[in-house]
Amino acid sequence: MSAIYIAGIAIFSVLAQWLAWVLKVPAILFLLLIGLLLGPLTGQLSPDDLLGDLLFPVVSLSVAIILFEGALTLHFRELKGIGKIVRNLCSIGMFATFVIIALCGYFILDLDWRVAAVLGAVLVVTGPTVIAPMLNAMRPNQDIDRVLRWEGIVIDPIGALFAVLVFEAVSFVGQGEVLSHTLIALFSTLGVGISVGVVAGWITSALIRREWLPYELHKFGILALVLFSFTFSNHLAHESGLLAVTIFGIWLANQDDLEIDSVLEFKEDLSMILISSLFILLAARLQLSDLMLLGVETFIFLAVVLFIARPICIAISTYNTDLPLKSRVLLSWVAPRGIVAAAVGSVFALSMIDSQIPDANKLVPLIFTVIIVTVVLQSLTATPLAKLLGVRQPSPNTLLIIGANHVARAIAKGLKEQNIDVYLSDPAWENCKMARMDGLPCYYGNPQSEHAERYLPLTSLKSVLALSPNRHHNALGVQYFSHLLNEQNVFSLRSSTNHAKANKDSATFLSRQILFGEQGYYARLSSLIAKGGKVSATRLSEEFNWQQYLEINKEAIPLFIISDTNNSEEPQIRPFVIDMKKPPEQGERIIALQPPKMSVLKEPTLNKEQSGTLGEKLGN
């Protein structure tokens, strides 16, 4: 029967992630609902009976991997560029939130002070997995988007580390020991955790740099080292393992000459599996009796978390900054708790229950209640509030180009010259490097990865152009962004004229391989650009219409049509596609790839007005 339950958890985990993908909401909602349905509501799943003595080790090891993956994203060099507000949110703002929630837990909920302190420490963490879907739907202005997105990224590992330190501190206090002995025990635990993390990071760095660990074993080898570091550190000093793996991840993340992108991608996939299964198990452990114990005091506690702790945190963090008041109001409302809070809090609760600390059994129900209320309430109200305050972006206006090869760069530069916002993405570092040298923003990696959700300006994306010569990269990008931005805003370039061989591709990819007309396939564009072809713009007029343009530019490949509308400051752009029904009109600009010979063509005999228009075109 155990095998059936484990297989069922896997199926329900996929179902929850799929529902989140379809409805574009945080997956944590469906994971919690499924766990509650299988556990306390129907009694079909009992994690304690299913795993027995293995429950605590499984949960602990899973949380260790989740924290390690989060720590891998914390780069110290990026902390310098995230701005004063984000730094304040992840330092003094985080500490203020901790103090307020801990005091509220102690005085209002009447919790044991150790449980109240751990509760306050755990609930300082938001996290990108719940923030990103909310921002994509809300589309706030760039200042708000940047603050919330970076707060989630940075506070994830920092907040988790802070929670670990608070938990270790309260674990040594109140045991009847002399204060000096307690402090010695605490600092020895901190020393062991930090030392094991640093040593594990140094060993791993050496193994990779000296190629003593083959590339195909990087993922498995580092996973084994994470698990060993966690258990070994706990063996040396009680509850120091989570600190050790967090330091381990931070060490690897800040080794600039270390190639760990494949490891990070693997850990993201593994974390999704663990998080999905873990949340169902943890939610299933909740008892209806525990939930029923949450009375009027709990509602007061929630009100403090929502309407006092967060606004004070924002007020302190934005003090003496030029952030507008309306932006501060929205920031004061949006702070959903997520995966790290539930996972770390559950590990602490299990340990505190074993230590027979009073009120430890209330920790998980309180954390889950805060998660459910903040995610549901703020997901439903954040977008209307952003509209009411007038801090929502009017409409997305950025084109994401999948690929930063020489064709993509030439097209991107042509668009940028026409004041069109572009953002490139490529998994090849050389291509990204060349794009950045040309002044083009470029994301290094796969745009459909979880890492990209944290760093790409997804809320600003209007459409996506897949211009990579790699059909696989184009297909993945088209499938991913067709769901995110709707299919009519996603386009792909054909790699060649041999379209018949594409019958193994998805229907979505086949239907979107329509960029730049019948002659606009990658091989031809690449050849023209390599020979000196240029991307330039021409404005149509009453004297120089579309038919005249085609007669003069027979060998040019039209790429885009730009319309300057009176109702919008941003120019409207649409690509040329196969079977295009609406031709360009008077006043619109044509962006085209001109063959190299166009630069030496003599101007045809036209009347004065036509000559002037064509002269402007050739000059561009």
SEFIVEX-420766 format. One record per residue (C-alpha): y, x, z; residue in one letter. Coordinates in steps of 0.2 Angstrom, whole numbers, padded with zeros to 4 digits, always signed. Each point is the difference from the previous one (the first is absolute). Layout:
residues N
YXZa;...
END
This chain:
residues 620
+0000+0000+0000m;+0012+0014+0003s;-0001+0005-0018a;+0005-0017-0005i;+0015+0000+0012y;+0006+0017-0006i;-0001-0005-0018a;+0009-0017+0004g;+0014+0010+0008i;+0001+0011-0016a;+0001-0016-0011i;+0013-0009+0011f;+0010+0016+0000s;+0001+0001-0019v;+0004-0019+0000l;+0015+0003+0012a;+0007+0014-0010q;-0002-0010-0016w;+0009-0015+0007l;+0014+0012+0006a;+0001+0007-0018w;+0000-0017-0008v;+0013-0008+0012l;+0010+0017+0002k;+0001-0001+0019v;-0006+0013+0013p;-0020+0001+0001a;+0001+0000+0018i;+0003-0019+0001l;-0016-0004-0009f;-0010+0013+0010l;+0006-0007+0016l;-0004-0018-0005l;-0017+0004-0006i;-0004+0010+0016g;+0006-0015+0011l;-0010-0012-0011l;-0016+0010+0001l;+0002+0005+0019g;+0009-0012+0013p;+0001-0015-0011l;-0018-0002-0007t;-0010+0013+0010g;-0008+0007-0015q;+0004+0018+0003l;-0001+0010+0016s;+0005+0018-0002p;-0006+0005+0017d;-0018-0007-0004d;+0001+0007-0018l;+0004+0018+0005l;-0003+0001+0018g;+0003+0017+0008d;+0006+0006-0018l;+0015-0012+0000l;+0012+0012+0009f;-0005+0016-0009p;+0001-0010-0017v;+0017-0007+0004v;+0006+0017+0007s;-0005+0010-0015l;+0007-0013-0012s;+0017+0001+0009v;-0001+0019-0001a;-0002+0000-0019i;+0014-0013-0002i;+0012+0010+0011l;-0005+0016-0010f;+0004-0009-0016e;+0017-0005+0006g;+0004+0017+0006a;-0004+0007-0017l;+0016-0009-0006t;+0012+0008+0012l;+0009+0014-0008h;+0013+0008+0011f;+0011+0005-0016r;+0002-0019-0004e;+0006-0003+0018l;+0016+0009-0005k;+0004-0012-0014g;-0004-0017+0007i;+0017-0002+0008g;+0007-0002+0018k;-0005-0018+0002i;-0018+0003-0003v;-0001+0015+0011r;+0008-0010+0014n;-0012-0014-0003l;-0015+0012+0002c;+0008+0008+0015s;+0012-0008+0012i;-0003-0017-0008g;-0019+0001+0002m;+0003+0006+0019f;+0012-0015+0003a;-0013-0012-0007t;-0014+0008+0011f;+0011-0002+0016v;+0005-0018-0004i;-0018-0006-0004i;-0008+0009+0014a;+0012-0007+0013l;-0002-0017-0007c;-0019+0002+0001g;+0002+0005+0018y;+0012-0012+0006f;-0003-0016-0011i;-0018+0002-0003l;-0004+0007+0017d;-0011+0013-0008l;-0006+0016+0009d;+0013+0013-0003w;-0012+0011-0010r;-0005-0014-0011v;+0018-0005-0003a;+0005+0018-0004a;-0014+0001-0013v;+0004-0017-0007l;+0018+0006-0003g;-0005+0017-0008a;-0012-0009-0012v;+0012-0013-0006l;+0013+0013-0006v;-0009+0002-0016v;+0003-0010-0015t;-0009+0009-0015g;+0001+0000-0019p;-0015-0011-0003t;+0009-0016+0007v;+0018+0006-0005i;-0003+0003-0018a;-0007-0017-0006p;+0015-0008+0010m;+0013+0011-0009l;-0008-0004-0017n;+0003-0018+0003a;+0017+0001+0009m;+0008+0013-0012r;+0014+0005+0012p;+0014+0012-0005n;-0004+0018-0002q;+0007+0005+0018d;-0011-0013+0009i;-0015+0004-0011d;+0001+0018+0003r;+0002-0002+0019v;-0014-0012+0002l;-0012+0009-0012r;+0003+0018+0007w;+0000-0007+0018e;-0018-0007-0003g;-0005+0017-0008i;+0006+0011+0014v;-0002-0010+0015i;-0019-0003-0005d;-0006+0017+0006p;+0015+0004+0012i;-0002-0017+0009g;-0019+0002+0001a;+0002+0017+0007l;+0012-0006+0013f;-0012-0014+0004a;-0014+0013+0003v;+0012+0010+0011l;+0005-0015+0011v;-0018-0005+0001f;-0006+0017+0006e;+0015+0001+0012a;-0005-0017+0009v;-0018+0004+0000s;+0003+0015+0012f;+0012-0009+0011v;-0005-0012+0014g;-0017+0008+0003q;+0004+0005+0018g;+0003+0018-0005e;+0014+0011+0005v;+0014+0000-0012l;-0002+0018-0005s;-0018-0003-0004h;+0004-0014-0011t;+0013+0009-0009l;-0012+0015-0002i;-0013-0012-0007a;+0012-0008-0012l;+0007+0016-0007f;-0018+0007-0002s;-0004-0015-0010t;+0015+0002-0011l;-0004+0019-0002g;-0018-0003-0005v;+0005-0014-0013g;+0014+0010-0007i;-0010+0016-0001s;-0016-0008-0008v;+0011-0008-0013g;+0009+0016-0004v;-0016+0010-0001v;-0008-0013-0011a;+0015+0000-0011g;+0000+0018-0001w;-0019+0002-0004i;+0001-0014-0013t;+0015+0008-0009s;-0009+0017+0000a;-0016-0008-0007l;+0010-0008-0014i;+0012+0015-0004r;-0015+0013-0001r;-0011-0012-0009e;-0014+0001+0013w;-0001-0019-0002l;-0004-0006-0017p;+0011-0013-0008y;-0013-0013+0000e;-0002+0002+0019l;+0018-0001+0005h;-0001-0019+0003k;-0016+0000+0010f;+0003+0017+0008g;+0017-0006+0007i;-0007-0017+0006l;-0013+0010+0009a;+0013+0011+0008l;+0010-0015+0005v;-0015-0008+0009l;-0005+0016+0008f;+0018+0004+0006s;+0001-0017+0008f;-0016+0001+0009t;+0001+0018+0005f;+0018-0003+0007s;-0006-0015+0010n;-0014+0011+0007h;+0012+0013+0006l;+0013-0012+0007a;-0002-0019+0002h;+0010-0010-0013e;+0007+0015-0009s;-0009-0003-0017g;+0013-0012-0008l;+0014+0013+0004l;-0011+0013-0008a;-0003-0009-0016v;+0019-0005-0002t;+0005+0018+0002i;-0014+0005-0012f;+0007-0012-0013g;+0018+0006+0003i;-0005+0018-0002w;-0008-0003-0017l;+0014-0011-0006a;+0013+0014+0003n;-0010+0014-0009q;+0010+0000-0017d;-0012+0011-0009d;-0015-0011+0004l;-0007-0012-0013e;-0006-0015+0010i;+0005-0014-0011d;-0018-0004-0004s;-0004+0000+0019v;+0015-0012+0003l;-0006-0012-0013e;-0018+0000+0007f;+0007-0002+0018k;+0010-0015-0007e;-0015-0008-0007d;-0011+0003+0016l;+0014-0006+0011s;+0001-0017-0010m;-0019-0002+0003i;+0001+0005+0019l;+0016-0011+0003i;-0008-0015-0009s;-0016+0001+0010s;+0008+0005+0016l;+0013-0014+0000f;-0014-0013-0002i;-0010+0008+0014l;+0015+0001+0012l;+0006-0018-0004a;-0018-0006+0002a;+0000+0007+0018r;+0014-0010+0006l;-0005-0015+0011q;+0008-0017+0000l;+0001+0001+0018s;+0011+0016-0002d;+0011-0009-0013l;+0002-0015+0011m;+0006+0011+0015l;+0016+0004-0011l;+0012-0013+0008g;+0018-0003+0001v;+0003+0018+0005e;-0007+0006-0016t;+0013-0010-0010f;+0013+0008+0010i;-0007+0017-0003f;-0001-0004-0019l;+0018-0005+0001a;+0005+0016+0008v;-0010+0010-0013v;+0009-0009-0015l;+0017-0004+0006f;+0004+0014+0013i;-0010+0015-0003a;+0002+0002-0018r;+0019-0004-0001p;+0003+0012+0014i;-0010+0013-0009c;+0010-0003-0016i;+0017+0000+0009a;-0004+0017+0008i;-0007+0008-0016s;+0014-0006-0011t;+0014+0004+0012y;+0015+0009-0008n;-0007-0002-0017t;+0007-0009-0016d;-0014-0012-0002l;+0007-0018-0002p;-0002-0013+0013l;-0010-0011-0011k;-0013+0014-0004s;-0001+0003+0019r;-0004-0018+0003v;-0014+0000-0012l;-0007+0016+0007l;+0001-0008+0017s;-0012-0013-0006w;-0013+0009-0010v;-0012+0010+0010a;-0018-0006-0003p;-0014+0009+0010r;-0016+0005-0009g;-0015+0010-0001i;+0003+0015+0011v;+0006-0011+0014a;-0016-0010+0001a;-0012+0014-0003a;+0008+0012+0012v;+0003-0014+0013g;-0019-0005-0001s;-0006+0017+0003v;+0012+0002+0015f;-0006-0017+0007a;-0018+0004-0001l;+0003+0016+0009s;+0011-0008+0013m;-0013-0014+0003i;-0013+0013+0003d;+0011+0008+0013s;+0002-0017+0008q;+0019+0000-0001i;+0006-0018+0004p;+0007-0011-0015d;-0008+0012-0013a;-0009-0015-0007n;+0017-0008-0005k;+0006+0015-0010l;-0009-0004-0016v;+0004-0019+0000p;+0018+0004+0003l;+0001+0013-0014i;-0009-0012-0013f;+0012-0014+0005t;+0015+0011-0004v;-0008+0005-0016i;-0003-0017-0006i;+0017-0007+0005v;+0010+0014-0007t;-0009+0001-0017v;-0001-0019-0003v;+0017-0004+0007l;+0009+0014-0009q;-0009-0001-0016s;+0005-0019-0001l;+0018+0003+0005t;+0006+0017-0006a;+0003-0005-0018t;+0010-0015+0004p;+0010+0010+0013l;+0004+0014-0013a;+0006-0014-0012k;+0011-0008+0013l;+0007+0017+0005l;+0003+0005-0018g;-0009+0016+0002v;-0014-0003-0013r;+0000+0009-0016q;+0006-0012-0014p;-0014+0005-0012s;-0011+0015-0002p;+0007+0012-0014n;-0011+0016+0000t;-0013+0004-0013l;-0015+0009+0006l;-0008+0012-0013i;-0018+0005+0003i;+0000+0017-0007g;+0012+0015+0000a;-0006+0008-0015n;+0012+0006-0014h;+0000-0017-0008v;+0004-0009+0016a;+0013+0012+0004r;+0009-0002-0017a;+0000-0019+0002i;+0005+0001+0018a;+0015+0011-0004k;+0005-0012-0014g;+0000-0015+0011l;+0009+0010+0014k;+0014+0004-0013e;+0002-0019-0002q;+0002-0003+0019n;-0018-0007+0002i;-0008+0005+0017d;-0017+0009-0003v;-0013+0007+0011y;-0015+0010-0006l;-0017+0003+0008s;-0013+0013-0005d;-0015+0007+0009p;+0003+0017-0009a;+0012+0011+0010w;+0007+0009-0015e;+0005-0016-0008n;+0009-0006+0015c;+0008+0017+0002k;+0007-0001-0018m;+0006-0017+0003a;+0010+0004+0016r;+0007+0015-0009m;+0007-0012-0013d;+0008-0010+0014g;-0013-0014-0001l;-0008-0007+0017p;-0018+0002+0000c;-0014-0004+0012y;-0014+0013+0000y;-0017-0010+0001g;-0008-0016-0005n;+0013-0015+0000p;-0014-0012+0006q;-0005+0010+0015s;+0004-0005+0018e;+0011+0016+0002h;+0010-0007-0015a;+0004-0016+0009e;+0009+0011+0013r;+0010+0010-0012y;+0003-0009-0016l;+0015-0012-0001p;-0011-0015-0002l;+0013-0013+0005t;+0011+0006-0014s;-0013+0000-0014l;+0004-0012-0014k;-0014+0005-0013s;-0013+0014-0003v;-0003+0010-0015l;-0016+0009-0001a;+0003+0015-0011l;-0013+0012+0005s;-0012+0008-0013p;-0014-0004+0012n;-0007-0017-0003r;-0008-0001+0017h;+0017+0003+0009h;+0008-0013-0011n;-0013-0013+0003a;+0000+0002+0019l;+0019-0001+0000g;+0000-0016-0011v;-0013-0009+0010q;+0009+0005+0017y;+0018-0004-0005f;-0005-0016-0010s;-0005-0008+0016h;+0015+0007+0009l;+0014-0003-0012l;-0008-0013-0012n;-0009+0004-0016e;+0015-0004-0011q;+0010+0015+0008n;-0014+0013-0003v;-0003+0009-0016f;-0010+0014-0007s;+0000+0013-0014l;-0015+0002-0011r;-0007+0017+0000s;-0005-0001-0019s;-0001-0013-0014t;-0019-0001+0003n;+0002-0016+0010h;-0018-0006-0003a;-0007+0013+0013k;+0009-0008+0014a;-0013-0015+0001n;-0006+0007+0017k;+0018-0002+0008d;+0005-0015+0010s;+0008-0015-0008a;+0016+0003+0009t;+0001+0018-0007f;-0004-0005-0017l;+0013-0014-0001s;+0014+0012+0007r;-0003+0014-0013q;+0014-0006-0010i;+0014+0013+0002l;+0012+0005-0014f;-0009-0010-0014g;-0014+0005-0012e;+0006+0018-0003q;+0004+0003+0019g;-0015+0009+0006y;+0000+0016+0010y;-0006+0012-0013a;+0014-0004-0012r;+0013+0000+0013l;-0006+0016+0007s;+0000+0008-0017s;+0018-0006-0004l;+0007+0006+0016i;-0009+0017-0002a;+0008+0002-0017k;+0018-0003+0007g;+0001-0019+0000g;+0013-0007+0012k;+0002-0017+0009v;+0017-0007-0004s;+0009-0017+0001a;+0009-0011-0013t;+0010-0015+0002r;-0002-0015-0012l;+0016-0008-0006s;+0005-0014-0012e;+0002+0014-0014e;-0016+0009+0005f;-0014-0012+0004n;-0018+0002+0003w;-0006+0000-0018q;+0013+0013-0005q;-0006+0011+0015y;-0018-0002-0007l;+0005+0005-0017e;+0009+0016+0006i;-0013+0005+0013n;-0016-0003-0009k;-0009+0014+0009e;+0007-0003+0018a;-0011-0008+0013i;+0010-0013+0009p;-0004+0000+0019l;+0012-0011+0010f;+0013-0014-0002i;+0014+0001+0013i;+0011-0016+0002s;+0017+0002+0010d;+0002-0017+0008t;+0016-0007+0008n;-0009-0007+0015n;-0008+0016+0006s;+0006+0018+0003e;-0016+0007-0005e;-0005+0000-0018p;-0015-0010-0005q;-0014+0010-0009i;-0016-0006-0009r;-0012+0011-0010p;-0005-0002-0018f;-0018-0006+0000v;-0013-0005-0013i;+0003-0017-0008d;+0018-0001+0008m;+0007-0017-0004k;+0019+0002+0005k;+0008+0013-0011p;+0016+0010+0007p;+0016-0009-0001e;+0019+0004-0003q;+0007+0010+0015g;-0017+0007+0006e;-0005+0018+0000r;-0015+0007-0008i;-0008+0015+0008i;-0012+0009-0012a;-0009+0016-0003l;+0008+0008-0015q;-0010+0012-0010p;+0008+0018-0001p;+0006-0002-0018k;+0012-0013+0005m;+0011+0013+0007s;+0003+0007-0017v;+0001-0016-0010l;+0016-0003-0009k;+0009-0016+0004e;-0004-0013-0014p;+0014-0008-0010t;+0006-0014+0010l;+0017-0009+0002n;+0012+0007+0013k;-0006-0012+0015e;-0018+0004-0003q;+0004+0018-0002s;+0008+0000+0017g;-0014-0009+0008t;-0013+0012-0007l;+0010+0015+0004g;+0000-0006+0019e;-0018-0002-0001k;-0004+0017-0008l;+0012+0008+0013g;-0010-0007+0014n;
END
